[in-house]
Amino acid sequence: MPEVERPASVNRHRISGVFSSQSVVRVGTGTTSRKVIQKAYWYAQETDPDEDGSVMVMVRPLNKNNVPSGQAEAVPKADFLERYSPELEYYQKEVFPRMKELDATLKRAETQREQGALYSAQFEYEAALNVDEENVRANFGLGLTYMERGDTGKASDIFTRVVALDAAFAPEHKHLFNEFGINLRKSKLLDQAVEYYERALKITDNDENLYYNIARAYFERGDRQECLDTLHRALELNPGFEEAQKFLTYLEKEGNRA
């Protein structure tokens, strides 16, 4: 059998690829009632062991276009091996080509946005979203494209979609997350910027940079006390946070002059 092609990022010694699960459901009513087996496909990736040595497998459902989409679910490795079956041929023929195609579309979009070809970037991001409407890179990218074009109405619509995506606040998207938040503020979408950072703080409340960024948004919105409170919190988490200390010193001097 020929060797199956794998992305370069896949570690051969870890679980990574497409798996299926089966469940029995009853359909129909009365005399027409019967049991059927439903099969679902998932994209799975094994994580590093945690401090206790436990290993989890993150599984995401495949959407109708055969790409991983939506929020990942953590499944203990032992449970995963018992409940899920490998689907190597399905991965090779149906999923991997679509994942490669989607990634290529996103890379074209990101290159075009960097080059200032904003309408071309919009077209590519929208094409990516037609394949995976919950794709974090595409949603962030399209929102940034709208903001860079000055179209705050459409950017606000994308913001509503982004804050509903838990995956948007995951560590692997930190760079896009920061860029999106800063551009919300610079685009004077201050209510959205505050809501955006508040949403992030519900997930992690020990990141001094989040408190600093929301303080900037509070300041520009005219919420002085909230700004001071969040700056103090940023400095509690990191007393050596120079930018936050300079901002706080500025505010205190301005307060003394008032």
C-alpha positions as CSV (number, residue, x, y, z in Angstrom):
1,M,0.0,0.0,0.0
2,P,1.4,3.4,-0.9
3,E,2.3,5.7,2.0
4,V,-0.4,8.2,2.8
5,E,0.7,11.9,2.5
6,R,0.7,13.8,5.7
7,P,1.1,17.5,6.4
8,A,4.7,18.3,7.6
9,S,3.3,19.4,11.0
10,V,1.9,15.9,11.8
11,N,4.0,13.9,14.2
12,R,3.9,10.2,13.3
13,H,4.0,9.1,16.9
14,R,0.9,11.1,17.9
15,I,-2.7,10.8,17.1
16,S,-3.5,13.2,14.3
17,G,-5.9,12.9,11.4
18,V,-9.5,11.9,10.7
19,F,-11.4,9.5,12.9
20,S,-15.1,8.5,13.0
21,S,-17.5,7.7,15.8
22,Q,-20.8,5.8,15.6
23,S,-24.0,6.2,17.6
24,V,-27.3,4.4,17.5
25,V,-30.4,6.6,17.3
26,R,-34.1,5.7,16.9
27,V,-36.0,7.3,14.0
28,G,-39.7,7.3,13.3
29,T,-42.6,6.6,15.6
30,G,-44.8,3.8,16.4
31,T,-44.7,0.8,14.0
32,T,-42.3,2.7,11.7
33,S,-39.8,3.3,14.5
34,R,-36.4,1.7,13.9
35,K,-32.8,2.0,15.0
36,V,-30.1,3.4,12.7
37,I,-26.4,3.8,13.0
38,Q,-25.1,7.4,12.5
39,K,-21.5,7.9,11.6
40,A,-19.7,11.2,12.3
41,Y,-16.3,12.3,11.2
42,W,-13.8,14.2,13.3
43,Y,-10.4,15.8,13.0
44,A,-8.2,14.7,16.0
45,Q,-4.9,15.9,17.4
46,E,-3.2,14.6,20.5
47,T,-1.9,17.2,22.9
48,D,1.2,17.2,25.1
49,P,0.9,15.5,28.5
50,D,-0.2,17.8,31.3
51,E,1.5,18.1,34.7
52,D,-0.1,14.9,35.8
53,G,1.0,13.1,32.7
54,S,-2.6,12.9,31.4
55,V,-2.9,13.1,27.6
56,M,-5.9,14.5,25.8
57,V,-7.0,14.3,22.2
58,M,-8.7,17.5,20.8
59,V,-11.5,16.5,18.4
60,R,-13.3,18.9,16.0
61,P,-16.2,17.9,13.8
62,L,-15.9,18.0,10.0
63,N,-18.4,20.3,8.4
64,K,-20.3,19.7,5.2
65,N,-17.2,20.7,3.2
66,N,-15.0,18.2,4.9
67,V,-12.8,20.6,6.9
68,P,-12.5,20.8,10.7
69,S,-14.8,23.5,12.0
70,G,-16.1,24.7,15.3
71,Q,-14.9,24.3,18.9
72,A,-12.6,21.5,19.7
73,E,-13.5,19.1,22.5
74,A,-10.9,17.5,24.8
75,V,-11.2,13.7,25.1
76,P,-9.0,11.6,27.3
77,K,-6.7,9.5,25.1
78,A,-7.9,6.2,26.6
79,D,-11.5,7.1,25.9
80,F,-10.6,8.3,22.4
81,L,-9.0,5.0,21.5
82,E,-12.0,3.2,22.6
83,R,-14.7,5.4,20.9
84,Y,-13.1,6.5,17.7
85,S,-11.9,4.7,14.6
86,P,-9.2,5.9,12.1
87,E,-10.3,6.9,8.7
88,L,-7.1,7.2,6.8
89,E,-8.5,6.8,3.3
90,Y,-11.2,9.3,4.0
91,Y,-8.6,11.8,5.3
92,Q,-6.4,11.3,2.3
93,K,-9.1,11.6,-0.4
94,E,-11.7,14.0,1.1
95,V,-10.3,16.0,4.0
96,F,-6.6,16.7,3.4
97,P,-7.1,18.2,-0.1
98,R,-9.8,20.5,1.3
99,M,-7.6,21.6,4.2
100,K,-4.7,22.3,1.8
101,E,-7.0,24.3,-0.4
102,L,-8.5,26.3,2.5
103,D,-5.0,27.1,3.8
104,A,-3.8,28.3,0.4
105,T,-6.9,30.6,0.1
106,L,-6.1,32.1,3.5
107,K,-2.5,32.6,2.7
108,R,-3.5,34.4,-0.6
109,A,-5.9,36.6,1.4
110,E,-3.3,37.4,4.1
111,T,-0.6,38.3,1.4
112,Q,-3.1,40.5,-0.4
113,R,-4.1,42.3,2.8
114,E,-0.4,42.9,3.7
115,Q,0.1,44.3,0.2
116,G,-2.9,46.7,0.5
117,A,-5.0,44.8,-2.1
118,L,-8.0,45.0,0.2
119,Y,-10.8,44.1,-2.2
120,S,-8.8,41.1,-3.5
121,A,-8.2,40.1,0.2
122,Q,-11.9,40.4,0.9
123,F,-12.8,38.1,-2.0
124,E,-10.4,35.4,-0.7
125,Y,-11.5,35.7,2.9
126,E,-15.1,35.4,1.8
127,A,-14.2,32.3,-0.3
128,A,-12.6,30.8,2.8
129,L,-15.7,31.5,4.9
130,N,-17.8,29.8,2.3
131,V,-15.8,26.6,3.1
132,D,-15.7,27.2,6.9
133,E,-17.8,30.0,8.3
134,E,-16.3,29.6,11.7
135,N,-12.7,29.8,10.5
136,V,-10.9,32.1,12.9
137,R,-8.2,33.4,10.5
138,A,-10.8,34.2,7.9
139,N,-13.1,36.0,10.3
140,F,-10.3,38.0,11.9
141,G,-8.8,38.8,8.4
142,L,-12.1,39.9,6.9
143,G,-12.8,42.2,9.9
144,L,-9.3,43.7,9.7
145,T,-9.8,44.2,5.9
146,Y,-13.0,46.1,6.5
147,M,-11.4,48.3,9.2
148,E,-8.4,49.1,7.0
149,R,-10.9,50.1,4.3
150,G,-12.7,52.3,6.8
151,D,-15.9,50.3,6.5
152,T,-16.8,50.2,10.2
153,G,-20.3,49.0,9.6
154,K,-19.2,45.7,8.1
155,A,-16.3,45.5,10.6
156,S,-18.9,45.7,13.4
157,D,-20.9,42.8,11.9
158,I,-17.7,40.7,11.8
159,F,-17.0,41.7,15.4
160,T,-20.3,40.2,16.4
161,R,-19.3,36.9,14.8
162,V,-15.8,36.9,16.3
163,V,-16.8,37.4,19.9
164,A,-19.1,34.4,19.6
165,L,-16.2,32.1,18.6
166,D,-14.4,30.6,21.6
167,A,-11.6,29.6,19.3
168,A,-10.9,33.2,18.5
169,F,-9.5,33.6,22.0
170,A,-7.2,30.6,21.9
171,P,-3.4,31.1,22.4
172,E,-2.6,30.1,18.8
173,H,-4.5,33.1,17.5
174,K,-2.9,35.6,19.9
175,H,-1.3,37.7,17.1
176,L,-4.5,38.1,15.2
177,F,-6.5,38.7,18.4
178,N,-4.2,41.6,19.4
179,E,-4.2,43.1,16.0
180,F,-8.0,42.9,15.8
181,G,-8.5,44.5,19.2
182,I,-6.1,47.4,18.5
183,N,-7.8,48.1,15.2
184,L,-11.2,48.1,16.8
185,R,-10.0,50.9,19.1
186,K,-8.2,52.8,16.3
187,S,-11.4,52.6,14.2
188,K,-13.2,54.2,17.1
189,L,-15.4,51.1,17.6
190,L,-14.8,51.7,21.3
191,D,-17.9,49.9,22.7
192,Q,-16.9,46.8,20.6
193,A,-13.3,47.0,21.7
194,V,-14.4,47.1,25.4
195,E,-16.8,44.1,24.9
196,Y,-14.1,42.3,23.0
197,Y,-11.5,42.5,25.8
198,E,-14.2,41.8,28.4
199,R,-15.0,38.6,26.6
200,A,-11.3,37.7,26.6
201,L,-11.0,38.4,30.3
202,K,-13.8,35.9,31.0
203,I,-11.5,33.2,29.5
204,T,-8.3,34.4,31.1
205,D,-8.1,37.0,33.8
206,N,-4.3,36.8,34.5
207,D,-3.0,38.5,31.3
208,E,-1.7,42.0,32.1
209,N,-1.7,42.9,28.4
210,L,-5.5,42.4,28.2
211,Y,-6.0,44.7,31.2
212,Y,-3.7,47.3,29.6
213,N,-5.5,47.1,26.2
214,I,-8.9,47.4,27.8
215,A,-7.6,50.4,29.8
216,R,-6.7,52.1,26.5
217,A,-10.2,51.5,25.2
218,Y,-11.8,52.7,28.5
219,F,-9.7,55.9,28.3
220,E,-10.7,56.7,24.8
221,R,-14.3,56.0,25.6
222,G,-14.1,58.5,28.5
223,D,-14.4,55.9,31.3
224,R,-11.6,57.2,33.6
225,Q,-12.3,55.2,36.7
226,E,-12.5,51.9,34.7
227,C,-9.3,52.8,33.0
228,L,-7.5,53.4,36.3
229,D,-8.9,50.2,37.8
230,T,-7.7,48.0,34.9
231,L,-4.3,49.7,34.9
232,H,-3.9,48.9,38.6
233,R,-4.9,45.3,37.9
234,A,-2.3,45.1,35.0
235,L,0.4,46.3,37.4
236,E,-0.7,43.9,40.1
237,L,0.0,41.1,37.7
238,N,3.2,42.5,36.4
239,P,4.7,45.3,38.6
240,G,7.4,45.8,35.9
241,F,4.9,46.6,33.1
242,E,6.6,49.8,31.9
243,E,3.9,50.9,29.5
244,A,1.1,50.5,32.1
245,Q,3.1,52.4,34.7
246,K,3.7,55.3,32.2
247,F,0.0,55.4,31.3
248,L,-1.0,55.4,35.0
249,T,1.5,58.2,35.8
250,Y,0.1,60.3,33.0
251,L,-3.4,59.8,34.2
252,E,-2.5,60.7,37.8
253,K,-0.8,63.9,36.7
254,E,-3.8,64.8,34.5
255,G,-6.0,64.1,37.5
256,N,-4.0,66.4,39.8
257,R,-4.3,69.2,37.2
258,A,-8.1,68.9,37.1
